[in-house]
Amino acid sequence: MAAVGALSALCNEPLAVALLPFWQHLTVEKRLAERTLAMYRDALVRLQRLAAAEGVVVQQAQVHHLRGWLAALRGDGLGARSLAITLAAWRGLYAWWGRDGLVATNPAAGLRAPRAAKPLPSALAVEQAVALAELETDQGRPELQARDKAIVELLYGCGLRIGELLGLDLLAGPAAAGWIDADDATAHVLGKGSKRRSVPVGGPALQALAAWTALRGTLAAPAEAALFVSQRGTRLTANQLRNRLRAQALRAGLPTQVHPHMLRHSYASHLLQSSGDLRAVQELLGHASISTTQVYTRLDFQHLAKVYDAAHPRARRK
């Protein structure tokens, strides 16, 4: 097999004429997202490059060709996730050709990309999460301090996703994506797949919310419905929240970059360590499948392993 060579700048290479109808199908009929289209286009360019390197017509490629090309891409350093997307694009291409009678079989149908390693979600230690939640700033802007503290308390104390938190409105109503019932100590949020769920809100979060709502009027525009607003008075954006949280973590002296989802991971991990109730954690996080929640049992084992390594006299291996 000829060397594949570098596979950078794929978007600058034109697609072969035979691939253009499928590309139009993806862009016009399926209307894939821009990011997905870019990845599929890279996959199609890879396919035409690899076929040309061996003098193979793409429509006449067989299973052994595609298997060898995947191996070549892996040898060139393409990651498991990129290989999976590449194979999905190839499989879709040959299936589309098959419906038009242009190929007899789909050579990519039985191929499988290597499994991508699932990294453990990053979580703070309990002491780090508490330090961030209890951080007192000296910015001279009490309304911003109150807002940021309430945000951290909700992200860590309720395990909310960033979209769920930013979608909260000050008042409940038919148009509200989410709201907090302080009397019932419950947050009602709109999660993934437009699924609603309710989660309990702890005492520290309720206190922080009360402090923020008392000062919210100094920032919020008169008709703004959002619970959390920016200095312009409009609903806080995801980028604004990430930047504020990153700055808070630096002031709290945390050794790692903190993002909103890390507080959700920390919530789940600490809750599971304390309760051991995987099903309850699944419900609180709003996971459709318990397999999604089971990753936190691995985090819990990491915690136990660290305790063992630090404390047990037989833990130190030479």
Phi, psi and omega in degrees: 000135178293152180296141181284319182081184182292143182243035180270165177056040181294329185293344181272352182267129181290148177281148176295154183303323182294336183269345186296320178298321177295321179297320177295323176300318181291320186278321187265312185277309181279335177052054179294156178297155184302317180295319179295319178299319180297319180291321178293322179296317176303319181295320180291323177294320176301317182298314182290329176293313182295320179294317180296324181297334179252003180069032182255134172286130187304319181291344181256006181295143180251176183302317183294330176296308183296322179297317179293323180292322176298319179296322178295318179297320178295321178295332177281359175101008178291132184287167183298320181293319178294323177296321180296319179293319178300314180294323178298319178294316179297316181299318178295322179297310183290328175295320179294317176297322181297323179294333178267003179075018182275338174226150182280322181223164178262104183292345180265355189298320185265002182274148179229135177283154177297147181290135177280137176294136180265106180291147177292140176296144180284132179226147176279155168290159181304316182296323179291318180296319179294319179300321179291319181292328183264008182299132174248124181258162179240045184284345186077011178237085184300330181291324178289321178297316180295319179296312182296322179294319179296322179297312180298318181298323180285319180296316182274324184279339182237350179069032182285147169286159182298320179293325178294319180292314182290340178278354180294137173255161181294322184237150175287152179174167182297334181268355184280131175288326179198160179201170179241127176264098183294326180295324181264359182053049184222138173256128178252116188232160176252111185263201180298146180068022182056034178265129178272146172211161179238136181229147179290149178246126183283169181302311179302322179292320178296320178295317179294322178295319179297320178294322180289314183297332177293334182252354185303324182298340179284344180248319191290140172294153186305321185259008184285128183269343186296143175291316182251123184237160178273182179292344176275355178091358180257171183305133180297139180265166181296319180294320177298318180295316180299318181295317179297318182292321178298319179293321178297318181297322177296318179292331179280354178078023180285140186278004184225156176287128184255133175235163186304320183290337176296327178289327175294318176299319181296318177304310183294316182295315182290324179293319180291322177300322184279323187258325185071009184262093184295320182296319179295319178297322177301315181294319182294324180279342182078029178282134178289327181238141180290340178297330176294323182283334186296343177300332182286342173290330176290321175299319180297318178296322176302317179299314180296321180296321178295318178298317180298312182298327183278332192248330188277132183295341181260008186282332185281115180261138179275000000 
